[in-house]
Amino acid sequence: MSTKIIARNVTKIFPSPQGTVIAIQNFNLEVQEGEFLCIVGPSGCGKSTFLRLLAGLIPQTSGEIEIYPSPDAPPGKPLNNIVFQEYAIFPWKTVIDNVAFGLQMRGVPKKERYEIAMEWIRKVGLCRFARSYPHQLSGGMKQRVSIARAFANDPEVLLMDEPLGALDAQTRTVLQTELLRIWEEDKKTVVYVTHSIEEAVLMGDRIALMTAHPGTNKAFFDVKFPRPRELRLTSTPEFGELTYAIWESLQSEVQRAMEEQLG
């Protein structure tokens, strides 16, 4: 595999009324083409900030970030798309128009973009709701729309910021399985932020742990369970052992983050 993303000594500092806040400090990461990389860390460690740096939504204070485009990528193909925890879809657009939005911005003709959008709506199980509006959908359905829109736009890198974090446990489990199934089709490069160690082990090829604030590298774990993966993997002793090993490495950082929040 070739290297798709490199982050070298990335630091992000925000101004605040109390002075500067170092959100991320000297963070390093390398992601391979087609890899599903999960980032896990305590609350406030800078996971989401790093994802926004990757997306180009905010600039880093220092360090380097490179996302290498594929040499054979067709013109207009986006380098990355981001899926947020919040349901970032347009309330005045129907499901199909939301899913087709990125294609519309790229100038894809209406007939073609609707065909692509309907294919992804089918893949996330929302065909009956293609002409519905977001207020007519449940939270899980809205997040399916967000996921379908990101995949439909066919970015080279998919950035996911706790995309299932706001869902109830049962809906989250269903969407974990569906997201894995969709990803298996083309194995797009994914950087996936989550608080859940179990979710990271189920979905990821590799897990990057971050320290408590200011966030930097703590450890990396390879997830060597074969693919395709199903939910039954979570019931195996091997899954439990890896999950616990990651928790052992992360526990002191979570405790430190909690102590800092308590002042």
C-alpha positions as CSV (number, residue, x, y, z in Angstrom):
1,M,0.0,0.0,0.0
2,S,1.1,3.6,-0.7
3,T,1.0,6.4,1.8
4,K,-2.1,8.5,1.5
5,I,-1.9,10.9,4.5
6,I,1.1,12.1,6.5
7,A,0.9,14.5,9.5
8,R,4.3,15.6,10.9
9,N,4.7,17.4,14.2
10,V,1.2,19.0,13.9
11,T,0.4,21.6,16.6
12,K,-2.8,23.6,16.8
13,I,-3.1,26.6,19.2
14,F,-6.3,28.5,19.7
15,P,-6.5,32.0,21.3
16,S,-8.8,32.4,24.3
17,P,-9.7,35.1,26.8
18,Q,-7.5,33.3,29.3
19,G,-4.6,33.0,26.9
20,T,-3.6,30.5,24.3
21,V,-4.9,26.9,24.4
22,I,-2.7,24.2,22.9
23,A,-5.3,21.7,21.4
24,I,-2.8,19.4,19.7
25,Q,1.0,19.3,20.2
26,N,3.5,17.6,17.9
27,F,1.0,14.9,16.7
28,N,2.2,12.5,14.0
29,L,0.2,10.1,11.9
30,E,0.7,8.1,8.7
31,V,-2.3,6.5,6.9
32,Q,-2.0,4.1,4.0
33,E,-4.1,4.0,0.9
34,G,-7.3,2.0,1.6
35,E,-6.7,1.9,5.4
36,F,-9.5,2.3,7.9
37,L,-7.7,4.2,10.7
38,C,-9.5,4.9,13.9
39,I,-8.5,7.7,16.4
40,V,-9.4,7.2,20.0
41,G,-8.7,9.4,23.0
42,P,-10.2,11.1,26.0
43,S,-12.7,13.9,25.8
44,G,-11.1,17.2,24.8
45,C,-7.8,15.7,23.5
46,G,-8.1,17.2,20.1
47,K,-9.4,14.3,18.0
48,S,-12.1,16.4,16.2
49,T,-9.7,19.3,15.9
50,F,-7.2,17.1,14.1
51,L,-9.9,15.8,11.7
52,R,-10.8,19.4,10.8
53,L,-7.1,20.1,10.1
54,L,-7.1,17.1,7.8
55,A,-10.2,18.4,6.1
56,G,-8.6,21.9,5.6
57,L,-11.4,23.6,7.6
58,I,-8.9,25.2,9.9
59,P,-5.1,25.7,9.5
60,Q,-2.5,24.1,11.7
61,T,-0.3,26.4,13.8
62,S,2.8,24.4,12.9
63,G,3.8,21.1,11.4
64,E,2.9,19.6,8.0
65,I,-0.2,17.8,6.7
66,E,-0.2,16.1,3.3
67,I,-3.0,14.2,1.6
68,Y,-1.6,12.7,-1.6
69,P,-4.1,12.6,-4.5
70,S,-4.2,9.5,-6.7
71,P,-2.4,10.2,-10.0
72,D,-5.2,8.5,-11.9
73,A,-8.1,10.4,-10.2
74,P,-10.6,11.9,-12.7
75,P,-10.9,15.7,-12.9
76,G,-13.1,17.1,-10.2
77,K,-12.9,14.2,-7.8
78,P,-12.8,15.6,-4.3
79,L,-9.7,14.9,-2.1
80,N,-11.8,14.5,1.1
81,N,-15.2,14.7,2.6
82,I,-16.2,14.9,6.3
83,V,-19.1,13.4,8.1
84,F,-19.9,15.0,11.4
85,Q,-21.6,13.7,14.5
86,E,-24.4,16.2,14.0
87,Y,-26.9,15.6,11.2
88,A,-25.3,18.1,8.8
89,I,-27.9,17.9,6.1
90,F,-30.0,20.6,4.6
91,P,-33.5,20.7,6.1
92,W,-35.1,22.3,3.0
93,K,-33.8,19.6,0.6
94,T,-35.2,16.1,0.1
95,V,-33.1,13.0,0.9
96,I,-32.2,12.6,-2.8
97,D,-31.2,16.3,-3.2
98,N,-29.1,16.1,0.0
99,V,-27.3,13.0,-1.2
100,A,-26.8,14.6,-4.7
101,F,-25.6,17.9,-3.4
102,G,-21.8,17.3,-3.6
103,L,-22.3,16.0,-7.2
104,Q,-24.3,19.1,-8.1
105,M,-21.5,21.3,-6.8
106,R,-19.1,19.5,-9.0
107,G,-21.3,20.1,-12.1
108,V,-22.5,16.5,-12.6
109,P,-25.6,16.6,-14.9
110,K,-28.9,16.2,-13.1
111,K,-29.8,12.8,-14.5
112,E,-26.4,11.3,-13.7
113,R,-26.2,12.7,-10.2
114,Y,-29.7,11.5,-9.4
115,E,-28.8,8.0,-10.6
116,I,-25.7,8.0,-8.4
117,A,-27.6,9.4,-5.4
118,M,-30.3,6.8,-5.7
119,E,-27.7,4.0,-5.8
120,W,-26.3,5.2,-2.5
121,I,-29.8,5.8,-1.0
122,R,-30.5,2.1,-1.9
123,K,-27.2,1.0,-0.2
124,V,-28.2,2.7,3.1
125,G,-31.8,1.4,2.9
126,L,-33.7,4.6,2.4
127,C,-35.4,4.1,-1.0
128,R,-38.8,4.6,0.4
129,F,-37.7,8.0,1.8
130,A,-35.9,9.4,-1.2
131,R,-38.4,12.3,-1.6
132,S,-38.8,12.9,2.1
133,Y,-37.5,15.8,4.1
134,P,-35.2,15.6,7.1
135,H,-37.9,16.5,9.6
136,Q,-39.7,13.3,8.5
137,L,-36.7,11.1,9.4
138,S,-35.4,9.6,12.6
139,G,-31.9,10.5,13.8
140,G,-30.5,7.2,12.5
141,M,-32.0,7.9,9.1
142,K,-30.6,11.4,9.0
143,Q,-27.2,10.0,9.6
144,R,-27.6,7.5,6.8
145,V,-28.3,10.4,4.5
146,S,-25.0,12.1,5.7
147,I,-23.1,8.9,5.1
148,A,-24.7,8.3,1.7
149,R,-23.9,11.9,0.6
150,A,-20.2,11.5,1.6
151,F,-19.8,8.2,-0.3
152,A,-21.8,9.4,-3.3
153,N,-19.4,12.3,-3.8
154,D,-16.6,9.7,-4.1
155,P,-13.8,11.4,-2.2
156,E,-10.4,9.9,-2.1
157,V,-10.4,10.2,1.7
158,L,-13.4,9.9,4.0
159,L,-13.1,11.7,7.4
160,M,-15.7,10.7,10.0
161,D,-16.0,12.6,13.2
162,E,-18.0,10.3,15.6
163,P,-20.7,9.8,12.9
164,L,-22.6,7.4,15.1
165,G,-22.0,9.0,18.5
166,A,-25.4,10.7,18.8
167,L,-27.4,7.6,18.1
168,D,-29.0,5.2,20.5
169,A,-27.2,1.9,21.1
170,Q,-29.3,-0.3,18.9
171,T,-29.3,2.1,15.9
172,R,-25.6,2.6,16.3
173,T,-25.0,-1.2,16.1
174,V,-27.1,-1.4,12.9
175,L,-25.2,1.4,11.3
176,Q,-21.8,0.1,12.3
177,T,-22.6,-3.1,10.4
178,E,-24.0,-1.2,7.4
179,L,-21.0,1.2,7.3
180,L,-18.6,-1.8,7.3
181,R,-20.6,-3.4,4.5
182,I,-20.5,-0.3,2.4
183,W,-16.8,0.3,3.1
184,E,-15.9,-3.2,2.0
185,E,-17.1,-2.5,-1.5
186,D,-14.2,-0.2,-2.4
187,K,-12.1,0.1,0.7
188,K,-11.8,3.9,0.6
189,T,-9.2,5.5,2.9
190,V,-11.0,6.4,6.1
191,V,-10.0,8.3,9.2
192,Y,-12.6,7.7,11.9
193,V,-12.8,9.5,15.2
194,T,-14.6,7.7,18.0
195,H,-14.8,7.6,21.8
196,S,-15.7,3.9,21.7
197,I,-12.8,1.4,21.9
198,E,-15.2,-1.4,20.9
199,E,-16.3,0.5,17.8
200,A,-12.7,1.1,16.8
201,V,-11.7,-2.5,17.2
202,L,-14.7,-3.7,15.2
203,M,-14.2,-1.3,12.3
204,G,-10.6,-0.3,12.1
205,D,-7.4,-1.8,10.6
206,R,-5.4,0.3,13.0
207,I,-6.1,2.4,16.1
208,A,-4.2,5.6,17.0
209,L,-4.5,6.5,20.7
210,M,-4.2,10.2,21.8
211,T,-3.1,11.5,25.1
212,A,-5.2,13.9,27.3
213,H,-5.0,17.6,26.4
214,P,-2.9,18.7,24.7
215,G,-3.4,15.8,22.4
216,T,-0.4,14.0,21.1
217,N,0.6,10.4,20.2
218,K,0.0,7.8,23.0
219,A,0.2,4.4,21.2
220,F,-0.8,2.5,18.0
221,F,-2.6,-0.9,17.9
222,D,-2.9,-3.1,14.8
223,V,-6.3,-4.8,14.4
224,K,-5.6,-8.1,12.7
225,F,-9.1,-9.7,12.7
226,P,-9.9,-10.8,9.1
227,R,-12.4,-9.0,7.0
228,P,-15.2,-8.9,6.2
229,R,-16.2,-8.4,9.8
230,E,-19.6,-9.0,11.5
231,L,-21.0,-8.2,14.8
232,R,-20.3,-11.7,16.2
233,L,-16.7,-10.7,16.3
234,T,-17.4,-8.7,19.4
235,S,-18.4,-11.9,21.3
236,T,-15.0,-13.5,20.9
237,P,-12.3,-13.7,23.6
238,E,-9.7,-12.2,21.2
239,F,-11.9,-9.1,20.7
240,G,-12.2,-8.7,24.4
241,E,-8.5,-9.1,25.0
242,L,-7.6,-6.4,22.4
243,T,-10.3,-4.1,23.7
244,Y,-9.0,-4.4,27.2
245,A,-5.3,-3.9,26.2
246,I,-6.3,-0.7,24.5
247,W,-8.2,0.4,27.6
248,E,-5.2,-0.3,29.8
249,S,-3.1,2.0,27.6
250,L,-5.7,4.7,27.5
251,Q,-7.0,4.6,31.1
252,S,-4.4,6.9,32.7
253,E,-5.2,9.5,30.0
254,V,-8.9,9.4,30.6
255,Q,-8.3,9.8,34.3
256,R,-6.0,12.8,33.7
257,A,-8.6,14.4,31.4
258,M,-11.3,13.9,34.1
259,E,-9.1,15.5,36.7
260,E,-8.4,18.5,34.5
261,Q,-12.1,19.0,33.9
262,L,-12.8,19.0,37.6
263,G,-10.1,21.6,38.1
